[in-house]
């Protein structure tokens, strides 16, 4: 019984090529906010015992050569923190969000 060679065919090739842009993007330069997110993640873990779940929102404000970042994150355990950093070489200021009663 002879061995039959199977071809993956055009659909498999198209699917493989469709994934290529994602692979190239992942290997490229990180996005502009990638570095501060890594530092924020490390600082949250070290100082607050927070495993970062999600960056809920953030704003970047460029003033001259400096970029100020502020926003809110959520931890896996449900806590939320406001964060801000006035200069790239500084640590983030982290403040636990607590409900207020009026």
C-alpha positions in Angstrom: 0.0 0.0 0.0 1.7 3.2 -1.1 2.0 6.2 1.2 -0.4 9.0 0.3 1.0 12.5 0.7 -1.6 15.0 1.9 -1.4 18.7 1.1 -2.6 21.3 3.6 -4.2 23.2 0.7 -5.0 26.8 0.1 -7.3 27.3 3.1 -4.6 26.4 5.6 -2.1 28.6 3.8 -4.5 31.6 3.9 -5.2 31.0 7.6 -1.4 30.9 8.3 -0.8 34.1 6.4 -3.7 35.8 8.2 -1.9 35.2 11.5 1.4 36.6 10.2 0.7 40.4 10.8 -0.1 39.6 14.5 3.2 37.7 14.9 5.2 40.5 13.3 3.4 43.1 15.5 4.1 41.1 18.6 7.8 41.0 17.8 8.1 44.7 16.9 8.6 47.6 19.3 6.3 47.8 22.3 3.6 50.3 22.3 4.4 53.7 23.8 2.6 52.8 27.0 4.1 49.3 27.4 7.0 50.3 29.6 5.0 52.2 32.2 2.5 49.4 32.4 5.3 46.9 33.2 6.7 49.2 35.9 3.2 49.8 37.3 2.5 46.1 37.5 5.8 45.4 39.3 5.2 48.3 41.8 1.7 47.2 42.5 2.8 43.6 43.2 5.7 44.7 45.5 4.0 47.5 47.5 0.3 46.5 47.6 0.3 42.8 46.9 -1.9 43.4 43.9 -1.9 41.1 40.9 -2.9 43.5 38.1 -6.2 42.5 36.4 -6.9 45.4 34.2 -6.0 49.1 33.5 -9.5 50.5 33.7 -8.6 53.9 32.3 -5.6 56.2 31.9 -4.6 59.6 30.6 -1.2 60.8 29.4 -0.5 64.5 29.4 2.6 65.7 27.7 4.1 68.9 29.1 7.2 69.9 27.2 9.5 66.8 27.4 7.8 65.2 30.3 4.7 62.9 30.2 2.4 62.7 33.2 0.3 59.5 33.5 -2.7 59.0 35.7 -5.5 56.4 35.8 -7.2 53.6 37.6 -6.5 49.9 37.8 -8.2 46.8 39.2 -6.5 43.9 41.0 -7.5 40.3 40.6 -8.9 40.4 44.2 -11.3 43.2 43.3 -9.4 46.2 44.8 -9.0 49.3 42.7 -6.2 51.8 42.8 -5.8 55.3 41.4 -2.3 55.9 40.1 -0.3 58.8 38.9 3.3 59.6 37.9 4.6 63.1 37.1 7.9 62.1 35.6 9.2 58.9 33.9 12.0 58.4 36.4 9.7 58.6 39.5 7.6 55.8 41.1 3.9 55.8 40.8 1.7 57.3 43.6 -0.8 54.6 44.4 -4.1 55.3 46.3 -6.7 52.7 47.2 -10.2 53.6 45.9 -12.7 53.4 48.6 -16.4 54.2 48.4 -17.5 57.4 50.0 -20.8 57.9 51.7 -22.5 61.3 51.5 
